Amino acid sequence: MKFDLIIDSRSSEVVIALLRDGQLIELHKQKHDNNFSVGDIYLGKIKKVVPGLNAAFVNVGYERDGFLHYLDLGMQVNTLKKYTEKTIGEKLNTASLKNFKNEKGIDKDGKIADTLKSGDHLLLQISKEPISTKGPRLTAELSLAGRYMVLTPFSDKVSVSQKIAKNEEKNRLKKLIRSIKPHGFGVIIRTVATGKKVAELDQDLKNLYKKWQLISKKLKGAKAPKKILGELNRSSTILRDLLDAKFNNIVVNNNEIAQELKDYLARISPTQEKIVKLHKGETPIFQKYNVTKQIKGAFGKNVTIKNGTYLVIEHTEALHVIDVNSGKKVDAKKDQEENALEVNIEAAKEIARQLRLRDMGGIIVVDFIDLKLEKNRKLLFESLKQAMSDDKAKHNILPPTKFGLIQITRQRVRPALTIDTLENCPMCSGGGKIDSSLLLIDQIENKLANLTVIKSNKIKIATHPFVASYINQGWFFSSIRYKWEKKFNKTIKVVGDDRLHLLQYSIVKK
């Protein structure tokens, strides 16, 4: 399994594509002027406390006030509040918390009006980006994420990722971190810290403490609202969270971004600095690495899987709905239950990919094809859990209901990614919409796959003369038509018919 990161720098945004063995699994868009990303730290001013919601609205500079719930304050919010006020007033001359006295922790079931009031200043972190008409979701539990660990101020707790299974390694890391961490800070040890030596961990910890020093410096004399510390850009964040030996290439079409990534890799993994490559040439970077075509095929309402199986994805304000359809996929050697199970398992893999690719969050309801046997329903449930096991977003999957529906909740920290894949119809002067023309050849191939179950050795395809020429072009053994003949073991004839428009075709079994 190999990963490639393809980065397309455009005039207004940077688009990042993560490929696994050539298949698109994540797509991120980062505006050049995006100031409210997850992880950013702001100095906010409490604008209004709402006891009925047990929450407060906070001015952090966004057009709509940020939302801060009591449960997001953290036990040490009084200490954070004290630190914020003293640093703003320049009564603290150091970032060190060694001699800083913590205040009493708040009650877990308390009221926000007892802790905060209008006009209070507080350091806050973006936990969820603005979505639709809502402002950013905020938290007072500050965390500074590094390559191997997460630094949490006003705490002395050292915890280890649950994905580190061996107790010996857990104890080693805990003991090591306790010996080097600064006083007054807690540490969460990440999975990638497994097996790392003290020098690497110590350097990561020092880098995180430098961030805290920068926060302390920028906070002195600051006036709310103000951005205090920005999170890494999305490409660096992906590298920080996913980088391992499986990364094959990082290709970018912008020299400045390429150098930034090289500098970042030089700090966190010097041996992999060479995998960053600058894209040159006239061919667009996404076109060269087959990203554009995959985007067109993956972001429509209907998503084809293979052999006629497809998903229908609908978005509503309350939830996302996914319907699984078998199309014309039928294996005569298997009964209805076996065919349904096979389609469902293939669909589960694609659904896991779609959730990650579109960054769909909130409630997702999936209507799989009905399965009669309990063992098959259980197998489908386990297959879906396995397919989603490498999804970094927090999620929960419930077993199938009596109606055959599977419910999923997935962490939503930013708006779901939507891309319009429809194109203006070339036959009606843009009055109508059609599916992407890039997918025409794939659509014909999928249709052929459905037809091959029919006992017919000869197939004729009629299409627009331009398309027919494209399918037949090239040396005989290199043409698309010949590849189809080999793949489906059929004799295929492709002819041009000028009565058909550019994206129209017909297939006849002879």
Sequence and secondary structure as in RCSB ss.txt:
>XXXX:A:sequence
MKFDLIIDSRSSEVVIALLRDGQLIELHKQKHDNNFSVGDIYLGKIKKVVPGLNAAFVNVGYERDGFLHYLDLGM
QVNTLKKYTEKTIGEKLNTASLKNFKNEKGIDKDGKIADTLKSGDHLLLQISKEPISTKGPRLTAELSLAGRYMV
LTPFSDKVSVSQKIAKNEEKNRLKKLIRSIKPHGFGVIIRTVATGKKVAELDQDLKNLYKKWQLISKKLKGAKAP
KKILGELNRSSTILRDLLDAKFNNIVVNNNEIAQELKDYLARISPTQEKIVKLHKGETPIFQKYNVTKQIKGAFG
KNVTIKNGTYLVIEHTEALHVIDVNSGKKVDAKKDQEENALEVNIEAAKEIARQLRLRDMGGIIVVDFIDLKLEK
NRKLLFESLKQAMSDDKAKHNILPPTKFGLIQITRQRVRPALTIDTLENCPMCSGGGKIDSSLLLIDQIENKLAN
LTVIKSNKIKIATHPFVASYINQGWFFSSIRYKWEKKFNKTIKVVGDDRLHLLQYSIVKK
>XXXX:A:secstr
  EEEEEEE SSEEEEEEEETTEEEEEEEEETT    TT EEEEEEEEEETTTTEEEEESSSSS EEEEGGGS T
THHHHHHHHHHHHTT    S  TT        TT  GGGT  TT EEEEEEEE  BTTB  EEESS  EE SSEE
EEES   EEE TT   HHHHHHHHHHHHHHS TTEEEEE GGGTT  HHHHHHHHHHHHHHHHHHHHHHTT  SS
EEEE    HHHHHHHHH STTEEEEEES HHHHHHHHHHHHHH GGGGGGEEE  SSS HHHHTTHHHHHHHHSS
SEEE STT EEEEEE SSEEEEEEE TT   TTS HHHHHHHHHHHHHHHHHHHHHHHT  EEEEEE      HH
HHHHHHHHHHHHTTT  S EEE    TTSEEEEEE  SS        EE TTTTTSSEE  GGGHHHHHHHHHHH
HTTSS SEEEEEE HHHHHHHH SSGGGSHHHHHHHHHTSEEEEEE TTS TT EEEEE 
